[in-house]
Every structure is written in C-alpha cells, then in structure tokens.
Amino acid sequence: MENLSEITLFYGWWQLTVCLFAFLALIAIWYHLGKKQNDFGQVFLAMSILCWSVSGGMEILYAHNLLGTSHGDFYIQGSRSVLSLLNSLFILLALPYFKYLPSFLESIIKSNYWKIIVGLPFLFSLLPTLTKLWGQTENALISELDVYYSILTLSLLAWVLWESFHKRRLSLLAYLSIFCVAIIFAAQLYKLTNNGMQLLFSAIFKSNLIMLFFALALSWVKDMAETIEGNAKSLRMHIFKRKNAKGKFDFLINLGGVFEEQKDIVLSKSQHELIMKFAKRRIDSKDGWLEIKPKNALISSRDYDINDYNEIKRLLQAILDGQIGKGAWTKEQHELPLKNILLERSSDRERKIRLTLDPKNIEISTTV
C-alpha cells in the first residue's frame, strides 16, 4: 500500500506540473495569435488540459491522508470522473472553432444547438456522478459514465483532427492523430477494469494528447502564415517572356508583395494575353477598367474586353498553381484573398474590373 501511495503521489505531481505548463503554453499561444481573431477554440482545449492538472492536485491531496481508506478511494474516483467529464466537455466546445470539419458533421457542429447537443449528455452524466459522490453510494454504471462520455468525445475528435491535419497537407500528423486517439480509446476501455495499471495508461495518453494539441496549434500557425495577405500599395507585377530549352517562349509573371517567396510563374498564352490586357489598360488609361461580357449579350452585338468571368478565375488559379503548387491551395485561404488583393470591381458598374496596382508598380518586358 505504501508503494501504491508513492506511485499515486508521483503521478499526481507529474500530472499537476506537466498539464499546468501545457495549459499556460496553449493560453500564451492563444493570447498572441488567437485572441486577435476572436478564436476561443484553443482556450477550450487549454481548459480541458487544466482539468487534468486539477486532477493531479487531487491525487496529491489524497495520496497520504486518505489513500487506503474507503473514503479516500471513493473521493479520488469521484473527482476523477467529474474532471474527466469537464475535460471532454471543453474538447467538444472547442470543435466549432476548428477551421476544417468533416462535411457531414459541419452543419451540426457549427449550429447554434451544438452547446445543447453536448451539454445535455454532460449533465446526464454529471448529476448521477455528483449524487453518488455526495451520497457515497456505489454504482458501477454511474461511476463509469465519464468513460462513455469520453468515447463520444474521442469519436468526434478523431474525425476533426484527421480533417484538420489532412486538409493542411500534414498527412503524417493526420495518421498520428488517429493512432493517438486509438491509444486513448484503449485506455478508456482499460479504465473500466479498475486496474492499478490505469495510472500508467493515463499518463501515456495524456502526454500524447497534449503533444497532439501543440501540433494542432503549430499547424494553425502554419495555416495563418500561408494565408495570402497584402495590399494594393505593396503589390508589384512583372510580366515577361523567356525562351525555354526548346527555343520557344514561356509566358511568365512574377508577383511581389503578396507571397513570402517570389516565383516566376508560367502562364498559358491566353492567360498571358489577359494579364497583359489588364496591365496595359491600367498603364495607358486613366481608370484602367476592363468590361466583362454579360451572360445574355448577343454574340454579334459588340466586342468586350473579357468574354467570360471564368477567364479571370483560371488566371488566378494558374498563379496559385505556379506559386503554391497544384492542389496545395484552397479557395477560402488563397484564391479569394488573391482576387481581393489583385483585382477590384467598379462600384458603379458590376461588369467592370481592373488591377488594383499602381501603374508605376507594373513592369512589362518583351524578353528576359
């Protein structure tokens, strides 16, 4: 029994200090980055880890004084259950703040009813646990309600973590997240056996999940770093041709002030003609507007600068393919921001569009 007390005391101190440090670190990351975006998802994840830290404090409190007595074991188990329920609740409350969610779950998780959906099972699990704790009654089903609530949480967390890492092109972390959740799931099932080895499994899965939360925070920072930002004043554009190894000309464009790394981006002939039309109109005319052909316009009615808005869309996508990589960019994070930075529509006539750049920042070269 003395050895068990020492193990519990060591585990308690480990859980208190490690989880408290992880809580403070996640809050610090949120304070510097997430607070500006009004994103409280990381706060909820940090609070879930804080529950483990408090649980470690409870282990220390009871390790010497009450361990070995019926009341000591009873209160430790009850406290673990309550804090485990709170841990799961905070994780579930963090899910709506995740940028990438499974399509079949997104409408539910993002709905106004999500707090009710996760809150009711929490209350149904918490109230019997508190009743047992206050009344000091034994009930195997009630004592493990936190395990069933945790399994619900793990099922949703696995899907969301997979989507978050996979859509950020972090495949290894996506697979590691599934492996980690599988370990936690096994630990929760092992908890039902009420074996003394559960402290070891608990330490393992808590360490894994904390590291996973930090990996998630870093992927979020990576996501922010890759988001296209800029303004018209800082934009620079160089349009040019260059002979390739076959002796033919490649049509290229180089954008400055948008991407961290500037690249020479190869365009098709039609895309090159379109960007040249934009650039020359911006340089040569006072306003620099190009007019897009209306969908219901007659074929022979008149000539328009741009026949179809899809021409602009294909130009933007070609720039992103050359700069970031085909399939490595998203519409929300890259295409729409690039369009808003590079192009502007007339407030008077919807079908007029032009480059936002200052004509002085546009350079056109015949060959390089």
Backbone torsions as a table, in degrees:
resi	resn	phi	psi	omega
1	MET	NA	-34.2	178.9
2	GLU	-66.2	-39.7	177.6
3	ASN	-63.7	-40.3	178.8
4	LEU	-63.7	-38.2	177.9
5	SER	-63.7	-41.5	179.4
6	GLU	-66.1	-40.4	178.3
7	ILE	-63.4	-44.0	179.5
8	THR	-63.7	-39.9	179.1
9	LEU	-64.9	-44.5	178.1
10	PHE	-62.2	-45.4	179.4
11	TYR	-61.8	-40.3	179.8
12	GLY	-62.0	-46.2	178.9
13	TRP	-65.3	-40.3	178.0
14	TRP	-60.5	-48.4	-177.5
15	GLN	-65.5	-40.5	-180.0
16	LEU	-62.9	-50.0	-173.2
17	THR	-75.9	-47.1	-177.0
18	VAL	-64.8	-46.8	-178.0
19	CYS	-69.7	-33.2	176.8
20	LEU	-66.4	-41.7	177.5
21	PHE	-63.6	-43.8	179.8
22	ALA	-62.7	-40.1	177.4
23	PHE	-59.8	-49.0	-178.4
24	LEU	-64.8	-37.8	-179.9
25	ALA	-66.4	-43.9	178.7
26	LEU	-65.6	-39.1	177.5
27	ILE	-64.6	-37.8	178.7
28	ALA	-64.1	-42.7	177.6
29	ILE	-61.8	-43.6	178.7
30	TRP	-63.2	-41.1	-176.8
31	TYR	-61.8	-38.4	-177.3
32	HIS	-82.3	-27.8	-173.5
33	LEU	-122.3	-56.2	-173.3
34	GLY	-69.2	-30.3	-178.0
35	LYS	-60.5	-37.4	-179.3
36	LYS	-65.3	-28.3	-178.0
37	GLN	-99.3	7.5	-179.9
38	ASN	56.5	39.3	-178.7
39	ASP	-104.8	110.2	-176.5
40	PHE	-101.8	9.7	179.2
41	GLY	-60.3	-41.8	-179.1
42	GLN	-69.5	-28.6	176.2
43	VAL	-64.7	-43.0	179.0
44	PHE	-65.3	-39.9	177.1
45	LEU	-64.1	-39.9	177.6
46	ALA	-64.8	-39.6	178.5
47	MET	-64.6	-33.6	178.2
48	SER	-64.8	-37.2	177.7
49	ILE	-72.5	-33.8	177.5
50	LEU	-61.0	-33.6	176.7
51	CYS	-59.1	-38.9	177.9
52	TRP	-67.0	-37.4	178.7
53	SER	-63.5	-42.7	177.3
54	VAL	-63.7	-38.6	177.4
55	SER	-61.8	-37.7	176.2
56	GLY	-63.4	-38.1	176.1
57	GLY	-63.1	-36.6	177.3
58	MET	-66.4	-37.7	178.1
59	GLU	-61.6	-43.0	179.0
60	ILE	-64.3	-41.9	-176.9
61	LEU	-61.1	-38.8	-174.8
62	TYR	-97.0	-9.5	-172.8
63	ALA	-57.7	-43.9	-176.5
64	HIS	-94.9	-43.2	-169.6
65	ASN	-78.9	-42.4	-169.4
66	LEU	-117.7	-12.9	-179.8
67	LEU	-63.2	133.5	-178.3
68	GLY	102.1	-20.3	174.2
69	THR	-94.5	158.9	-179.0
70	SER	-63.3	-38.0	-179.5
71	HIS	-70.0	-37.9	-179.8
72	GLY	-61.6	-51.5	178.1
73	ASP	-60.6	-38.4	-176.9
74	PHE	-64.6	-48.0	-177.9
75	TYR	-69.3	-34.4	177.5
76	ILE	-63.4	-48.3	180.0
77	GLN	-61.6	-42.6	179.4
78	GLY	-64.0	-42.7	179.5
79	SER	-64.8	-41.7	177.8
80	ARG	-59.4	-41.7	-178.3
81	SER	-64.8	-45.6	-179.1
82	VAL	-63.4	-46.1	-178.6
83	LEU	-69.6	-32.0	175.9
84	SER	-66.1	-39.7	176.8
85	LEU	-63.1	-43.2	178.5
86	LEU	-64.8	-39.6	177.2
87	ASN	-57.9	-47.2	179.6
88	SER	-65.1	-40.0	-179.5
89	LEU	-62.1	-45.2	-179.2
90	PHE	-63.6	-37.2	177.3
91	ILE	-64.0	-43.8	179.6
92	LEU	-65.3	-36.0	178.6
93	LEU	-70.8	-20.5	178.8
94	ALA	-79.5	-22.8	-172.5
95	LEU	-59.1	-39.2	179.9
96	PRO	-61.3	-18.9	-178.7
97	TYR	-87.7	-6.5	177.9
98	PHE	-69.8	135.4	-178.1
99	LYS	-70.5	-37.9	-178.0
100	TYR	-111.9	121.9	-179.6
101	LEU	-130.2	151.3	174.6
102	PRO	-57.3	136.3	-174.2
103	SER	-58.6	-35.7	-177.0
104	PHE	-79.8	-9.8	178.1
105	LEU	-109.6	-15.6	-172.3
106	GLU	-59.2	-45.3	-177.8
107	SER	-63.3	-30.9	179.4
108	ILE	-77.8	-48.1	-176.7
109	ILE	-66.3	-35.3	-178.7
110	LYS	-83.6	-6.3	-176.2
111	SER	-73.7	162.8	178.5
112	ASN	-70.9	-12.4	-177.6
113	TYR	-92.7	0.5	-175.6
114	TRP	-59.4	-41.8	-179.4
115	LYS	-62.0	-34.7	177.5
116	ILE	-72.5	-40.4	-178.1
117	ILE	-60.8	-41.2	-179.0
118	VAL	-90.9	-22.6	-177.0
119	GLY	-75.7	-37.8	-178.4
120	LEU	-65.0	-48.3	175.9
121	PRO	-60.1	-32.9	177.6
122	PHE	-63.2	-46.0	179.9
123	LEU	-66.2	-40.4	179.8
124	PHE	-65.1	-26.5	177.4
125	SER	-87.7	-34.8	-175.6
126	LEU	-74.1	-44.6	-174.1
127	LEU	-62.2	-45.8	176.0
128	PRO	-63.6	-34.1	179.1
129	THR	-65.8	-43.6	177.7
130	LEU	-65.6	-38.7	177.9
131	THR	-61.1	-42.7	177.9
132	LYS	-64.3	-40.4	-177.4
133	LEU	-66.2	-43.1	-179.3
134	TRP	-73.9	-39.4	-177.3
135	GLY	-86.0	-8.8	179.5
136	GLN	53.8	50.2	178.2
137	THR	-113.2	145.9	-179.1
138	GLU	-95.2	132.3	175.4
139	ASN	-155.1	112.5	-173.6
140	ALA	-61.3	-38.9	-178.6
141	LEU	-66.4	-46.6	-178.8
142	ILE	-65.2	-39.1	-175.9
143	SER	-66.6	-19.5	-178.2
144	GLU	-112.8	18.1	177.7
145	LEU	-61.6	-32.5	178.9
146	ASP	-63.7	-30.7	178.2
147	VAL	-66.1	-44.2	-179.9
148	TYR	-65.9	-37.6	177.3
149	TYR	-68.4	-35.4	177.6
150	SER	-65.6	-38.4	179.3
151	ILE	-63.7	-39.7	174.6
152	LEU	-60.2	-44.8	-179.9
153	THR	-63.3	-43.9	-178.1
154	LEU	-64.1	-37.8	-180.0
155	SER	-61.9	-44.9	179.6
156	LEU	-71.8	-40.1	-178.6
157	LEU	-63.2	-38.5	-179.8
158	ALA	-60.3	-46.9	179.3
159	TRP	-62.8	-44.2	-176.0
160	VAL	-68.4	-42.4	178.1
161	LEU	-63.2	-41.5	178.2
162	TRP	-58.8	-48.3	179.8
163	GLU	-62.2	-42.1	-177.4
164	SER	-62.0	-47.2	-178.9
165	PHE	-75.7	-40.1	-176.2
166	HIS	-64.9	-44.2	-177.5
167	LYS	-76.2	-13.8	172.9
168	ARG	-94.4	10.8	177.1
169	ARG	62.6	37.9	176.7
170	LEU	-115.9	70.2	-171.1
171	SER	-62.5	-42.0	-178.7
172	LEU	-62.0	-41.2	177.6
173	LEU	-66.6	-32.9	177.9
174	ALA	-62.1	-45.8	178.7
175	TYR	-68.7	-37.6	177.5
176	LEU	-63.7	-36.1	179.3
177	SER	-64.1	-39.9	177.9
178	ILE	-66.4	-41.0	178.5
179	PHE	-63.0	-42.3	179.9
180	CYS	-63.9	-45.2	179.7
181	VAL	-63.7	-35.6	177.1
182	ALA	-63.0	-39.5	177.1
183	ILE	-63.6	-43.8	179.5
184	ILE	-63.3	-40.4	179.4
185	PHE	-61.7	-43.7	178.5
186	ALA	-63.7	-39.4	179.3
187	ALA	-64.9	-36.6	179.1
188	GLN	-67.3	-39.8	177.3
189	LEU	-67.1	-38.0	178.3
190	TYR	-65.4	-27.8	179.4
191	LYS	-62.4	-28.4	179.8
192	LEU	-66.5	-21.6	-179.8
193	THR	-78.6	-15.0	179.8
194	ASN	58.2	37.5	179.4
195	ASN	-88.8	148.2	-178.4
196	GLY	-62.8	-21.7	-180.0
197	MET	-71.0	-6.0	-177.3
198	GLN	-64.2	-24.4	176.8
199	LEU	-63.7	-38.7	178.5
200	LEU	-65.2	-47.5	179.5
201	PHE	-63.5	-36.9	179.0
202	SER	-63.7	-43.2	179.2
203	ALA	-63.9	-38.8	-178.8
204	ILE	-66.0	-51.0	-174.1
205	PHE	-72.9	-29.8	177.6
206	LYS	-68.9	-39.1	176.0
207	SER	-62.3	-44.1	-179.1
208	ASN	-62.8	-44.3	-177.0
209	LEU	-69.3	-36.7	176.6
210	ILE	-61.4	-45.7	178.9
211	MET	-63.6	-35.5	179.0
212	LEU	-66.8	-38.6	177.4
213	PHE	-64.4	-37.0	177.5
214	PHE	-70.3	-37.1	175.5
215	ALA	-63.0	-38.3	177.5
216	LEU	-64.1	-41.9	178.7
217	ALA	-62.8	-40.9	179.2
218	LEU	-67.9	-37.0	177.3
219	SER	-66.3	-33.1	176.6
220	TRP	-66.9	-41.4	176.7
221	VAL	-63.9	-41.2	176.8
222	LYS	-60.8	-41.3	179.0
223	ASP	-61.0	-42.9	179.7
224	MET	-66.2	-38.2	-178.7
225	ALA	-67.0	-30.1	-178.2
226	GLU	-87.3	-11.0	179.1
227	THR	-66.5	132.6	-176.7
228	ILE	-72.9	124.7	177.2
229	GLU	-134.8	151.6	178.7
230	GLY	163.5	-177.2	176.6
231	ASN	-148.0	166.6	-174.2
232	ALA	-62.1	-32.7	-176.9
233	LYS	-66.8	-31.7	-177.5
234	SER	-90.9	-6.8	-177.1
235	LEU	-72.2	140.4	173.8
236	ARG	-137.9	140.7	-177.4
237	MET	-134.4	132.1	175.5
238	HIS	-124.5	119.5	179.7
239	ILE	-111.2	129.0	-175.2
240	PHE	-157.1	170.5	174.8
241	LYS	-119.2	152.5	178.0
242	ARG	-149.4	137.4	179.5
243	LYS	-72.8	137.1	177.1
244	ASN	-95.7	-173.2	-176.7
245	ALA	-64.7	-23.9	-179.2
246	LYS	-87.0	-0.8	179.4
247	GLY	86.7	2.8	178.7
248	LYS	-98.6	163.1	-179.2
249	PHE	-88.5	134.6	167.8
250	ASP	-96.0	141.1	177.3
251	PHE	-96.8	121.8	-172.1
252	LEU	-128.7	158.9	174.9
253	ILE	-142.3	144.9	177.5
254	ASN	-131.2	122.3	-178.5
255	LEU	-106.3	130.3	176.2
256	GLY	-115.1	151.5	178.9
257	GLY	85.7	5.7	179.2
258	VAL	-118.5	-54.3	-176.8
259	PHE	-101.0	151.9	179.5
260	GLU	-64.7	-37.8	178.3
261	GLU	-114.1	127.6	179.0
262	GLN	-88.7	132.8	-179.8
263	LYS	-128.5	152.2	171.4
264	ASP	-83.5	115.1	-172.3
265	ILE	-103.9	126.6	-179.4
266	VAL	-83.5	130.3	177.7
267	LEU	-114.3	159.3	172.2
268	SER	-75.0	168.6	-178.4
269	LYS	-61.8	-42.7	-178.9
270	SER	-67.6	-38.5	177.7
271	GLN	-67.3	-37.9	177.4
272	HIS	-64.4	-41.9	178.7
273	GLU	-62.8	-37.2	-179.9
274	LEU	-68.3	-46.4	-178.8
275	ILE	-68.3	-31.3	175.2
276	MET	-66.5	-39.4	178.3
277	LYS	-62.6	-43.8	176.3
278	PHE	-59.4	-48.2	-174.3
279	ALA	-66.6	-47.4	-178.3
280	LYS	-64.9	-39.0	178.2
281	ARG	-64.9	-36.9	179.6
282	ARG	-68.5	-35.8	-178.5
283	ILE	-79.3	-44.0	-169.4
284	ASP	-84.2	-30.8	-175.9
285	SER	-106.8	163.3	-176.8
286	LYS	-67.4	-44.0	-176.2
287	ASP	-96.6	-37.1	176.7
288	GLY	79.9	21.8	-176.5
289	TRP	-82.9	143.3	167.9
290	LEU	-112.7	145.5	-177.9
291	GLU	-107.3	133.6	179.5
292	ILE	-92.2	135.9	-179.6
293	LYS	-65.1	129.9	176.9
294	PRO	-65.4	152.5	-178.1
295	LYS	-64.7	-33.2	-176.5
296	ASN	-97.0	13.7	-178.3
297	ALA	-74.1	144.7	177.5
298	LEU	-71.7	146.9	-176.3
299	ILE	-60.1	-40.9	-174.5
300	SER	-97.4	8.9	-174.2
301	SER	-67.0	-48.0	-178.8
302	ARG	-171.4	169.5	177.1
303	ASP	-93.3	135.7	177.5
304	TYR	-114.7	156.2	-179.3
305	ASP	-66.2	-39.8	-179.1
306	ILE	-130.1	124.1	-176.0
307	ASN	-79.2	-28.5	-174.4
308	ASP	-150.5	137.0	179.1
309	TYR	-61.9	-24.8	178.6
310	ASN	-62.1	-22.5	175.9
311	GLU	-62.9	-41.2	178.2
312	ILE	-67.2	-41.5	-179.9
313	LYS	-61.4	-43.2	179.8
314	ARG	-67.0	-33.8	177.0
315	LEU	-64.9	-46.5	178.7
316	LEU	-61.8	-41.6	-179.3
317	GLN	-67.8	-35.0	177.1
318	ALA	-66.1	-38.7	177.2
319	ILE	-63.3	-43.1	-179.9
320	LEU	-68.8	-38.2	177.6
321	ASP	-61.3	-41.0	-179.0
322	GLY	-75.5	-32.5	-175.9
323	GLN	-85.8	-46.3	-174.6
324	ILE	-101.8	-38.0	-177.2
325	GLY	124.2	139.3	-178.5
326	LYS	-63.9	127.3	-179.4
327	GLY	81.6	-0.7	-177.5
328	ALA	-101.9	3.6	178.9
329	TRP	-122.4	161.1	179.8
330	THR	-121.7	159.1	-178.6
331	LYS	-64.1	-47.9	-174.9
332	GLU	-70.2	-38.4	-172.9
333	GLN	-87.2	-26.0	-172.9
334	HIS	-126.8	-52.9	-173.0
335	GLU	-65.5	-50.8	-178.4
336	LEU	-64.7	-44.7	176.1
337	PRO	-60.7	-39.4	179.3
338	LEU	-63.9	-42.8	178.8
339	LYS	-61.3	-41.9	-178.4
340	ASN	-69.1	-30.4	179.7
341	ILE	-80.2	-40.2	-171.0
342	LEU	-85.9	-33.5	-172.3
343	LEU	-126.4	153.8	174.5
344	GLU	-140.0	147.2	178.4
345	ARG	-99.4	151.9	177.4
346	SER	-69.9	137.1	178.1
347	SER	-74.8	-20.8	-178.7
348	ASP	-88.7	-40.5	-177.9
349	ARG	-130.8	120.9	-173.9
350	GLU	-63.7	-27.8	-173.6
351	ARG	-87.1	8.9	178.0
352	LYS	-106.7	136.4	-175.8
353	ILE	-145.7	150.6	-179.5
354	ARG	-153.6	169.2	173.9
355	LEU	-73.2	145.7	178.0
356	THR	-84.6	-12.4	-173.5
357	LEU	-65.7	149.7	168.2
358	ASP	-68.9	132.8	-179.6
359	PRO	-52.8	-28.5	179.7
360	LYS	-68.1	-20.4	-178.2
361	ASN	-95.5	9.9	178.3
362	ILE	-108.1	123.8	179.0
363	GLU	-121.4	131.1	179.3
364	ILE	-120.8	123.9	178.7
365	SER	-121.2	143.8	179.2
366	THR	-72.0	-51.0	177.2
367	THR	-141.5	159.7	175.7
368	VAL	-132.5	NA	NA
